[in-house]
């Protein structure tokens, strides 16, 4: 009897055991002999919350035994929450402002500069055996997964129906995974998206999830049945390009509901069981593949990707457990935690020039996450920080002024003191998302040995989703340096976001 016809608890138990068998960690003496391989399975328009509700023992087992990172998509004008941008972000490891795909026309695509992860592998070493099998044909015809891939198999779900074409995709994937020798494979299943568009995210959608779960299980069984399996180290990655509004279905807009929710799930060596990181982005699929195969990502690739199992060192992320529910904000569900005024150890916030009124959450520099902050007001580019991860620092004069007494904003975020050597240079690296309006100003300042502030950079024009690198020369006699971010001259203007400051 198939495990998928058993009661849910028994099926889940069997699937956990089967998934665990895929990535047994070899003894240290044998680890170097194992050949790393990767299977990435893309399930279009998949809401993870609905996976949890469905009878999906294979996905449940992978999540229980691996790392699951969830994140929210960007919005217009950066890109739609649709398949073209979503799969381009997954494939290339960069965000839409780089890969250029904003909607399903693929107009503006930059795949020559930012090719997919399988093509990158071929460019790094043509000896890699690469495979892509899919039934949204445009992912091949548009070059999202490029012609350099060794084996590309294309079906047409739009013309022939995705339920039947997904069966063909699965059959081919099982055959290639069992009988051939791919080092890295991408397999796409599309029926979940079609069902959600047609009838929403109810019973039929859960049934489609359960079918794809069984198809995934067949692929994993094929891998486990490989004659060379004992000498291989397989990483299984499952991801989606976007979600769907619940319960009506549909996506492409800028709501903060289920349509913007995506995930990256990885089960394999180095991916801790049950880990739920807060610093994941959809672009991390590529970095996860490269890391498992031992391929160093070239800085010239300019990726927005890191391995799913590598944590950011940003001290702001350490505040996640202390984030609070809303205070004055009204458009955010009462259960969503996402802000605090308490700075990380060594950091401080100067609010001495702030008025006593205004919206409490944003009185001076605050610490927040995208789930909370982007809900404050949609369609104002809060969703488009792109390179922000986890918890970040925000000075938001626009939201602060939404309550009486919030008509002026002047606050400074102050870093710990970093040790420096006189005569050397230091580089300040951070991610910023700055939108300019009126006379508002953002100053990056440094202070040596607690002395006078010195201006390093002044923001008076938009700097959206930008990774900065500013060089500072250390003067004679200096032994410590403090970095400050002052946002001032603001009165119901826009905002400034800072994340992941590193002094190198």
ABEGO torsion letter per residue (X at the ends): XBAAABBAAAAAAAAAAAAAAAABBBBAAAAAABBBBBBBBBBBGBBAAAAAABBBAAAAAAAAABBBBBBBBBBOAABBBBAAAAAAAAAAGBBAAAAGBABAAGBGBAAAABBBAAAAAAAABAABBBBBBBABAAAAAAGABBAABABBBBBBAAAAEAAAAAAAAAAAAAAAAAABBBABBBBBBAAAAAAAAAAEABAAAAAAAAAAAAAAAAAAAAAAABAAAAABBBBBBBBBABBBBOAAEEBGBABABAAABBBBBBBEBGBBBGBBBAABBAAAAAAAAAAAAGBBBBAAAGBABBBAABBBABAAAAAAAABBBBAABAABBAABBABBABBBBGBBBBAAABBABEBAAABEBBBBBAAAAAAABBGAGAAAAGABBEBBBBBBAAAAAABBGAABBBBBBBBBBBBBBBGBBBBBBBBBBBBBBEABBBBBBBBBGGBBBBBABBBABBBBGBBBBBBBBBBBGBABBBBBBBBBGBBGBBBBBBBGBBBX
